[in-house]
Structure formats: structure tokens, C-alpha cells
Amino acid sequence: MTSAQPPTPEHADARWLALTAWASQQLGQQVSLAPASADASFRRYFRCQAQRADGEQSLILMDAPPEQEDSRPFVDVAARLQRAGVAVPEIIAVDLQQGFMLLSDLGRQTWLEALNDDNAAAWFSEAIDTLIRVQQADAQGLPAYDEALLRRELGLFPEWYLGRHLGLAQDTALHAALSEVNDLLVARALAQPRVFVHRDFMPRNLMVSEPNPGVLDFQDAVYGPISYDPICLFKDAFLSWPEARVQGWLSDYHARARDAGLPVTADLAEFLEDCDLMGAHRHLKVIGIFARICHRDGKPKYLADVPRFMAYLRTVIARRPALAPLGEVLDRVAAVDAS
């Protein structure tokens, strides 16, 4: 059966043709692919309709060029999460050499599109249940969220945002202040209890599905700090909530994680401080990533969300005196932006 949307020059390239041929062979019928979603990486996703034993079914095709994207972690992590009871796409067929994958379709609407003030309380309760299952998944053999990785991530902000985007690569005082903060953030992250970490557990990667939510974009999972995914969920890259609600949801997660036997620290205040400092790490990293996507990959739209992360950082700096040097960095950034 052909899709209602014909191919366009933007995606009807050699890999699209090869993926179409491969999918048709796997399904034993001619299929036509339509774009399903965009991705900040080199991966692309397409949707097709196919006749299967139980009727017509919507399926997803992943195109991950092997010279740029290693699909083996996706296959490995998907299996781990399935065993943990997390709703992730079923892998129907995979060709690692070509970088092609045929997946079940978890739906067309993300939580980013569907969340609102009315459903947030109920849906985030379900998200906490799912997150706990994620954190209970088998983490043996996953890459460690170690000091080297933590510092690589923190290096994105000075390299790409301060240096490449703002032209502040030579500001030694600025980089010295940032280095002091980075030492604190790394030490605090390494001191936390460790679990399976999705690394992007946020509404854009959660699908409205049955069960709700379905979980996507898990291929970068690591073994690391327990506060990382909760802060991803509630301090989202594209959607902000009042701070009082965020603190309430984090407190709810903390109680339920303890009840589930996860190794979360017993003291709520300590956990919330861990979340603040882990959040500062993530916010700096994401600002750096958005600048890199703009200047290296030619995708400037992500920079529009940088002010959201600056606001997150200001909120945390105001209640954590140890982050005062980061406030000085942001003041300098604001001055450059205003000039």
C-alpha cells in the first residue's frame, strides 16, 4: 500500500531509495515511506503502512548512516528496557551494515505536543512509574557516566557557546570561574548513587501510546547518577513548568523511588540539591550542544531555547551559594548578548 504523502526531493535521496527497497523486501510487499520525525543527530525516521497478518499496520523505518551513527547500542538498550517492562519500539528487522531498522510505531503524538496544565499531574505520575522501571533496568556493561564523560559534556559550553557562538574563547577569568564550577558539578555527580540512565528522558522522547508513555531515543544510555533522568523530565529542553510544581514532582519521585528500592539518598533535601547541581550540568551541556548544532550542523533553531536553560540556571544559582561563580559567568554572557 502506498503512503498518502509522496516522496519529496528533501528526503528522496540514495539512502531513502535503499531503505525503501530494504523495507519492501523485509515486509514482502512494496511500501512507500513518508517522513515521520526530525532528529538532532544524523538519524532520520520514516513511516509506512503495511499489510500484516493482523491487518494494516503503521511501522517506523530508521535510517542511521553507519559511518555517523552506531545502531548497536539502540538494539542492546531496547532489549534491556523491554525486559524491564518499559514500552519501547519492537525491533522487527535490523541491518547494522546498512544502518537500517524496521520498528513498531508507538504513535504520532509526543508528550511535548500533548502535555498541558490539566493532564500534567496524572501523566507525570505515569512518567515517574516508567522512569523507575527504566532505572531498575539491567545496567551491567553500559558505558559509565564517569569523570571523563562528565567533563567532555561540560566542555561543550565553553567550546561552542562561549567560544564559537559568543567569541569569548580568550576570556581567561570567565573560563577560570567556569572551571571552578565544573569541578563542583563533577564531584557531586560522581558521589551520587548510580543506576541505568536514559540521558534524554523528556517529553519530546515520550510518546502518547498504550501503555502511556512509550519511550524513544534511549540509545545513549549509561550507568550513572540517579538524579539525571528526573531532572531531564521536569526541567525539559522545550517545555517549562512552575518551580513549585517541579519541586513537588521531584519529591514525589523521591518517595516512590525509595519505596521501589532504588538507591536514592534517604534525605530529600540532599536529593533535591543533587538534582539542582545535576541539572546545572545538563543545562550547560545542552546549551553547548545547541550551539554546536547551530554552528557545525547548520541547524540554528535550537538556539531559540537557550533562554529557557539560562532561566533554569538562574533559579538554581539563587538557592545554591556554591554556584555563585556560575552566576558571574552568566552575567558576562548577558552583557555580551546585550552589546
Residue, then its C-alpha position, 0 to 999 in steps of 0.5 A: m500500500t502506498s503512503a498518502q504523502p509522496p516522496t519529496p526531493e528533501h528526503a528522496d535521496a540514495r539512502w531513502l531509495a535503499l531503505t525503501a527497497w530494504a523495507s519492501q523486501q523485509l515486509g514482502q510487499q512494496v511500501s512507500l515511506a513518508p517522513a515521520s520525525a526530525d532528529a538532532s543527530f544524523r538519524r532520520y525516521f520514516r513511516c509506512q503502512a503495511q499489510r500484516a497478518d493482523g491487518e494494516q499496520s503503521l511501522i517506523l523505518m530508521d535510517a542511521p548512516p553507519e559511518q555517523e551513527d552506531s545502531r548497536p547500542f539502540v538494539d542492546v538498550a531496547a532489549r534491556l528496557q523491554r525486559a524491564g517492562v518499559a514500552v519501547p519500539e519492537i525491533i522487527a528487522v535490523d541491518l547494522q551494515q546498512g544502518f537500517m531498522l524496521l520498528s513498531d510505531l508507538g504513535r504520532q503524538t509526543w508528550l511535548e505536543a500533548l502535555n498541558d496544565d490539566n493532564a500534567a499531574a496524572w501523566f507525570s505520575e505515569a512518567i515517574d512509574t516508567l522512569i523507575r522501571v527504566q532505572q531498575a533496568d539491567a545496567q551491567g556493561l553500559p558505558a559509565y557516566d564517569e569523570a571523563l564523560l562528565r567533563r567532555e559534556l561540560g566542555l561543550f559550553p565553553e567550546w561552542y557557546l562561549g567560544r564559537h557562538l559568543g567569541l569569548a574563547q580568550d576570556t581567561a577569568l570567565h573560563a577560570a570561574l567556569s572551571e571552578v564550577n565544573d569541578l563542583l558539578v563533577a564531584r557531586a555527580l560522581a558521589q551520587p548513587r548510580v543506576f541505568v540512565h536514559r540521558d534524554f528522558m523528556p517529553r519530546n522522547l515520550m510518546v502518547s501510546e498504550p501503555n502511556p508513555g512509550v519511550l524513544d531515543f534511549q540509545d545513549a544510555v549509561y550507568g550513572p547518577i540517579s538524579y539525571d533522568p528526573i531532572c531531564l523530565f521536569k526541567d525539559a529542553f522545550l517545555s517549562w513548568p512552575e518551580a513549585r510544581v517541579q519541586g513537588w514532582l521531584s519529591d514525589y519521585h523521591a518517595r516512590a523511588r525509595d519505596a521501589g528500592l532504588p538507591v536514592t539518598a534517604d534525605l530529600a533535601e540532599f536529593l533535591e540539591d543533587c538534582d539542582l547541581m545535576g541539572a546545572h550540568r545538563h543545562l550547560k551541556v545542552i546549551g553547548i550542544f545547541a550551539r554546536i548544532c547551530h554552528r557545525d550542523g547548520k541547524p540554528k533553531y535550537l538556539a531559540d531555547v537557550p533562554r529557557f536553560m539560562a532561566y533554569l540556571r538562574t533559579v538554581i544559582a539563587r538557592r545554591p551559594a556554591l554556584a555563585p561563580l556560575g552566576e558571574v559567568l552568566d552575567r558576562v554572557a548577558a552583557v555580551d548578548a546585550s552589546 
